[in-house]
C-alpha cells in the first residue's frame, strides 16, 4: 500500500534576485522570520543548531521546531534536519532532511528549490507519513509563495 502514497515534497520558484540575496533570505534569522517561522535562531554551519518557532503570528498554538544544519555551501545549498524525536540527535532514519538548492539563472534571477526527504525511512504509520507529506507540500507552497512575493518572482 505504501507504494501508492506520494511522499515527495519538492517545490521550486524562480526569484528575481541574485543568488547571494536569496541565500541571505534563507539563512539570516531576521530574514527567515519575514517569510517562514515567526521566531528564528540558526547557526548556519554544519552541525549548527537552530530553532524555528511558529506561533501563527501571535496565535494560541505555538510550535517549536529544533533543527540541525547538515550542510551550508553558500550560495548554492543549505540543508538541515528536523522532525526528529525529542531528546535525540537528528540522523537519517529518524528525521527529515530539508534542502534548499539555489541555481543561478542570470545576474538577477535565481531558481530556488526546496526538497524534503527521509519520510520513507522514519518509523511512522503510513497514514501519518502521507499526512506529513501533504501538510508540508502545502506548507512549502505557502512559504515559498511568501518568499517570492517578498523578493519578486514567480512560482514554477
Secondary structure, 3 states (H helix, E strand, C coil): CHHHCCCCEEEEEEECCCHHHHHHHHHCHHHHHHHCCCEEEECCCCCCEEEEEECCCCCCCCEEEEEEEEEEECCCEEEEEECCCCCCCCCECCEEEEEEEEEEEECCEEEEEEEEECHHHCCCCHHHHHHHHHHHHHHHHHHHHHHHHHHCEEEC
